[in-house]
């Protein structure tokens, strides 16, 4: 029986109720409009609630009702292609109910309870099953099978199970302990879903973006932070990752971003074509939109909603990539709620538990053996951070760096020079490099690590030389250093720059990246050899065939093209030596 109390005090989205006996994180209904809220503090007979909707106009004395359940999400067929708000209400259903402006107190089911799905049972009656075991499947979209699982906390013998057409609320089978099996599951968002075993990150998440895959790779089940100031290209980078990374499912959380930016994502995503299937990318995507003008408390919940959906698909044995754009806005929501609770502020006003909350979220990533299948599943988390004024020393960026192993630092100066993706190769790093090297050696090139180290050494050398160049000009440098500067330029312009809007260059497989690296390094070797033979530096810098390496970016048959370029470079250097 639901228990009722009354409103005692209201401070924006934080309200205090009297007369309800609640547990932490219970969902409550606030006021005459039954706004949705969550218990965040209990002090004697007073219960503090954060409300997920606008509280304008509600007053003390209005009723408060405790549902006795914690904030949970509905997990089942129908989530893919959907666009939700922060508390998993489908935006399309909200639009149908009340037009383009979201009113308060409106409930909407996350899954369509009318739609019937064609369920094929794969388990048999009499079979013993445990939590996470796959008992059947539903063809959710043309290219994705939704595996129906036993809820993680149930086990027993199947007493009834039959194939057929069902909606998400109908019973498809029963266990001997009385548990009813349905197509859907309900799971509390703040509780990580269990798995059998967490594995080491030894397989890369191939993104098709050269600078990420070559210099700063991310592992499947890994976590990456992509901080950058306004206009540095965070959103485009995340869209590229969503479109091209080799994960089967994409969960995109627009968390506190500006409405117009989120509109861009929502209008573009449905039209993006999935390069693997030729179908719309939305067919394997779940979008969660909680813009900066939506209620602040729901912003905090949106991140947990997204990661719970990602874990559910992971449990089926899928690789999931989760994009959170941006965790800074999530931290700001925490700061606002914390100040209304009159908690002691930490650095820059953020709550003292900011680091713990960030760590709890990122720790839910991982590559695992799920409970009920031997297919490995993973959740890779890529969190965008928007530091005010591009200051990476602020608390959210610093606390994120403590828990993420890959750091892709966006640089406004590179963006101004039209160098995209504008990742600063001197500030970025990946701690997965060592664990992933065996995979790259086996699948791309035996000497992969050697070439990558050489590339980084040249770029770091260039940085030192540029300080001298700015004082005395490049002509004053010794010939060998001038060659280093030229090779570094080729690396920057041909390998690190990539055109997200070109049909070929938008995606670059690691083997192609490796072939281009070898051609650039070959130019460096030929140039150094020629110097030793007495060829003048000015003649070396006029070699034209090296510029053809860039054309490989836009060529599908890159192997043939680069073979011709390498041959042309050898011929040109041979002529220089003869002269």
N, C-alpha and C positions, 0 to 999 in steps of 0.2 A: 504494500500500500504506500503510495507516494505521500511524503510528509510535507506539510505546509508551514511556512513562517511568514514574516513580513520584512519589508525593506526598512532599514534603519538609517543608512547614510549613503550618499551617492557622490562619487568623485570621478567624473568622466566614465571610462569603461570599467572602473573599479567600484563595486558597490559592497555594502555590508548588510547582511541579513541577520535577523534574530529569530530564534525559535525553531531552527531546523537542526537536526542531528545529522551531520554529513561526514564523509571521509574525504581525504585529500583527493583532488582531481575528479570528484563526482560532478556529473553534468546536472545543472539546475535550470529551471525555467523562471525568468525574472519578470515581475510586473504583470499588468493586465494583458499586455501584448505577448506574453510568454517568450521573451527574448532568451536566446540560448547563452548560457554562461558556464563557467567551470570554477570549482572551489580551489583557491590557491593559498588560503591561510585560515586556520581555526584558532580562535582565542576565546576560551570560555564558552559563553553562549552566543558569541558573535562569530559569524562565518563570512570571510572575505571572498568575493566572487569576481572573476574577470569576465566581462560580458563580451561576446563575439559580435555584437551589433551596436549600432549607435544608441546611446542611452538618453538622448535629448527628450525632455518632456516627462520622463517617469519621475515619481515622487515617493517620499517615505510613506510607509503604510500600505503600499501595494503588495500583493501576495508574492511569495517566492516558494517554488515547489521543487523538492529534490527528487530526481528520477532514480537515484541509487546506482546509476551506471557511469563508468568513466567515458571520456571522449573516445569514441570508436569509429572505425570506418567499415563500410560494406565492401567486401572483396569478392569479385565473381565476374562472370562474363558480362560484357557491356562497358567495362571501364575504358578499354582502348577506344580511340577516336573521340573520347569525351573531353570537355573542358569544365573543370570544377572551380569553385571558389575555395578559400582556405580551409573550410570545414566540410568539404566534399559535397557541396550542393551543386548540381549541374547548372551551369549558367544558362544553357538553352531553356531548361525547364523554368528557371526564374524569369527569363524574358517572356516566355509564353504566359506566365501567371500574372506578371505586373508590368510588362513593357520594358523600356530601356533603362529605367532607374530602379535599383533594388530598394524595395521598401523593407521595413523591419518585421520581424516575427513570422517570416514565411518559411515553412519547412518544405524540403524537396528531397525525395529519395535519391540516393546516389546511383542506384541501379534501377533500370526500367522494370517494374514489377509486372507489366503487361506482356512484354516480349517473351516468346517461347523459343527455347534453344534446343537444338537436336543433340541430345546426350547419348553417347555410346559408352556403355559400361565395359570396363576392361577387367574388373575384379569379378569373382564368382561368389554366389551365396555359399556360406559355410567357411569362407576364407578368413583367416585371422589377420587383422590389420591393426596398425598402430598409427599414431599421429603423423601426418605428412605423407602417408602412403597414397599413391595415385589410384583412384578407383574407376576412373573413366575420363572421357574428354569431350570437349565441345569445339567445333570449328568456329572460332570467334570472328576472325576476318579471313580473307581468302588465303593468306599465307601464314597465319598463326593459329596453332592449336592451343586452346585453353585447357590445361590439365586440372581435373577436379580432384581435390585432395581431402583426406580425412582431416578434420580440425586438429591442430597440434596437440591439444590436451585430451584427445579421445583415443580409445583403443578398445578392441574386442573382436567378436566374431560377427561377420555380416549375416543378418537373418533375412534381409530383403534388399534387392537391388535390381532395377530393370531399366533398360534403354528406352528412349522415347522422347517426346517433346515436353519440356517442362519450363516454367518460369522460375525465377531465382528463389521464390518463396515456397515452391512445392517440394514435398519430400520425395527424394529419388531412391532412398533406401534407409535401412535401420541397422543398428548394432545390437548385440544381445544385452547391453546394459541400458537399452532404451534410447540411446542417442539417435536423433533423426539426422540423416545426411541430406544436405541440400546443395544446390549449385553454388551458393554463396557462403562466405564465412564472415563473422564479425570479429574485429580484433582491436584492442585498445592501442591508440597511436603512440603512447609513451613507453610501451613495453616492446623491446626488440623481439622479433619472431625467432624461435629456437632453430638450431641446425645441429647436424651430427658432429661436424668437425670443421674448424677454420684452417684453411691451407695457406702456405707461403705464397706471396705474389711472384710467380715465376713466368707468367705469360703476359705479354704486353697487350694493352688496348690499342689496336692500330687505328689511328685517327685519319690517316691520309694527308696530314699536314706536316710538311717536311721538318719544320723547326721542332715540333713536338716529338715526332717519331725518331728523329736522328739525335738531337742533342738532349732533350728532356722528356724521355718516354714515361708514360703512365702505365702501371700494371692493371690487369683486370682485377677488380676488387680493391684497387688503390684509391687514394684520395689526392686531389690536386686543388690548389688555390690559384685563382687567376685575378689578382688585384690590379686595378688601374684607374686612373682619373677619368673624368667625364670626356667622352669623345675619343678614347684610345682604342675602341673596338672590342669591348668585352662581349657585347651582345652578338655581333657578327661571328666572333670566335666561338662562342657557345653554340650558335646555330650551325656552324661548320662541323663542330664536334658532334652535335646531335644528328646531323645528316649523314656523316661519313664514318663515324666510329663503328667498329665491328661488334656492336652490342645488338641483341635481338629486340630489346625493348628500350624506349626512351621515356623518362619521366622528367618533364620540364616544369620547374617551379618558378613562376614570376613573383618573387616575394618582395613586395614593397617598392617595385620599380614604378617609374612614371607611367601614367595611363597611356600616353601616346606611344611609348616604347613597347608596352605590352600589347597594344592594339596592333602594332607592326608584326609582332610575333604571332598573334592570333590570326591575323589575315594572311601572313606568309606561310605559316606551317601547313595549313590545309592544302596549299597549292604546291608545296615542295614534293618532288617526285623521289621516291625511295630508289636509289640507284641499284639496289640489289634485286628488287622485284618489279620495278617499273610502275608500281602502284603508288597512291599518295602516301607520304611519310606518316600521316596521321594514323594510318592503319596499325602502326605499332608504337603509337605515342599516347601518353596521358599528359594533359596540360593542366596545371594548377595556377590560376590567376588570382593574385591578391595584391592589387595595385596600391600605391601610396595613399589614395583617397578612400580606400576601403577601411573598415574598422581595424584599429591597430592590434587588438588582441588576437584576431583571427590570423594576422600575419605570423604570429608566433606559432600558431597551430599548423599553418600551411606546410611548414618544413617537416613536421612530424607526420602529417598526412601523406606527403610525397614519399618519405623514406619507408613508411609502412607498406604502401602500394608497391614500391620497388622490391622490398623483401618478399612480398607475396609471389611476385613473378620469379624471383630468385629461387624460391622453394620448389618451383616447377622444373628447375634445371636450366633456366634461361640466364643469359648475361644481360644485365640491366645497367644503363648509364643514366645517372641522375644529375641534372643541371640545376643548381640553386642560384638564382640571379635576383637579389644579391643578399648574402648573409649579413652585410652591414645594416641593411634595413631591418632585418630580423633582430639584430642586436639592439637597434634603436627602439624597436617595439618593447623589448625586454627592459630597456632603460626607462621608457615612459611608464610602464606598469610598475616597475620597482620604485620609481619616485612617488607614484601615487600611493604605494603601500608604506611610504615613509621609511624605506630601508636605508641603511647606511650606504652612501654611494662609494664606489671604488674609483679607479682611474678614469678621468674625463666624464664622471657621472654614471658610467656603466655600472651595473650591479657587480658585487664582489664575486658572484658565482658565474660570471660571463665565460671564463676559461673552462669551467666544468661543463656548462651547457654546450659549448662548441665541441668539446671533446666527446661528450655523450652522443652528439649527432654524428660526427665523423667516424666514431668507433663502430657505427652500425654498418659501415661499408665492409666489404671483405669478399674473398672467394671461398666458397664453402662446399662441403658435401651435404646436401639437404637431408632432412629426416627420411623422406620416403622414396628417393631415387638416387641412382648412382651417377646420373648426369650432373656434372659440376655446375653450380650456379654462382653468379657473382653480382655484387652491387658496387659499381665504381662511382664515386661522388666527385663532381667538379663544382666547387663553390666559387662564385664570383664575389669579390670584395670591392666595395667602392669607398676607399679612404678619402675623407674630406681633403680637397686640395692636392690629392695624389701623395699624401704623406704616409709612407709605409711604416712609420714608427708608432702609429696610433694603435690603441689596444686591440681592436678587432683583427687587424692584419697580423699583429704580433702573436696573439693567442691562436690564430688560425695556423700560423707557421709552426707552432709547437706541435701540432697534431697532424699536419699534412706532410707528405714526403715529397711532393712535387710542387714547385713554385714557378708559375709562369708570370713573370712581372711585365705588365704592359707599360709602355713608355710613351708619354704624350709627345716628346720631341721626335721620336721615330714616326708617330702618326702624322705629325705636321710635315715631315719630309716625305709623306706618302709611302712609307715602308710598312707594308702589312703582310702577315700579322705583326703588329708592333711589339713583339716580345723582345725585351732587352736581354741579349744572350750573356751579358756579363753579370746581371743580377739574378737571373733565373738558375734553378738547379733541379735535379731529380735524384733522390736517394734510392730509386729502384734500379738505377743503371747496372749495378753489379749483379743483381739477381736476374736481370733480363738478358744480360750479355750471352749466356749459353743459348737462349732461344734465337737471338739474332744471328749468332754464329752458325747455328744449325739450319736456319730457314732463309737467311739472306746472304751472308758472306762470312767465310772463315775468319777473316781479319777485321771484322766489323769494329771491334773496340779500338783497334789500332788507328783506323781511319777517323773515328769520332774524336779520339784524343788529339790527333794531329790537327783536325779542324779547329777544336777549341784552343789549342796552343797558338795557332796562327791568329785567331781572332783576339786573343789576349795580348799577343805581341803587337798587333796593330794598334790596340788601345794605348800601349806605352809609346809607340813611335809617333802617334798623332799629336802627343804633347810637344814633341820636338818639331814636327812639321808645322804646327801653329806658330812656332817661334821663328824658324829659319826657312821654312818651305821644304817640299819633298826633294828638290834637286840637290840639297845639301847633304842628303843621306847617302851612306855607302850603297853601292849597286845591289848588294844582297838584300838589304833592308827595303830597297825600292821594289824588288821582286816580291817580298813578303807583303807589302802594301797592295800590290796588284792582285796577288792570289786572294788576299782577304777581301778585296772589292768583289772579286768573282764569287766568293762564297756568299757574301752578303746579298748581292744582286741576283745571283742565279739560283742559290739554294735556299737561303733564308726568306727571301720574298716569295709570296705566292698569291695568285689572283683568285679570290673566292668566287668571282663571277665569270671566269672563263670555263667553258664546258670541259676542257681537258685538264687544265692546271688546277682546277678546284680540288681534285683528288690525286695524290701521288703515292703509289705503293712503295714500300721500303726498298724493293729491288731497284726501282727506277731512281730513287734518291741516292742509293749506293753507286749506281752507274754514273750519275752526274758528279758525285763527289770524286770518283776515280778520275774522271776527265779533268776536273779542276786541279787535282793534285798532280796529274800527269803534266799539265802546263807548268806547274811550279818546278817539277823535276827537270823538264826539258830546259827551262829558263836558267836554272842553276848550272846545269851542264854546259850550256852555251857561254855563260859568264866565265867559267873556268877555261873555256877554249878561246877566250879573248873577244867574244862578241860584245858590242857596246850595249848598255842598258836601254838607250833610246830606240835601238833597232828591235830589241826584245819586246818593248812595250807597244811597238807598231804591228805585232803579229795579229792578223785579222781573224784567223780561223778560231781563236779562243772565244770570240764573241758568239760563235754559232752554238756553243754549249747551251746558251739560254734558250735556243729554239727547241731543245729537247723537252722543255716544260710544256710546250703546246703541241707536241707530236705524240701520236699514239704509238707509232713504231719507233720508240726511242732507242732501242738497241742498235738498229741499223744506222740511225742518224748519228749516234755517238761514235760508232765505229768509223764512220766517214770523217767526223770531226777529228778524232784522234789521229787518223792517217794524215789528214790535211795539216795538223799541227806538226807532226813528225817531218813532213816534207818541207814545211816552211822553215823550221829550225835547221834542217839539213842545208837548205839554200843559204841561210845566214852564216853557217859555219864555213861553207865553201868560199863565200865572199871574203 
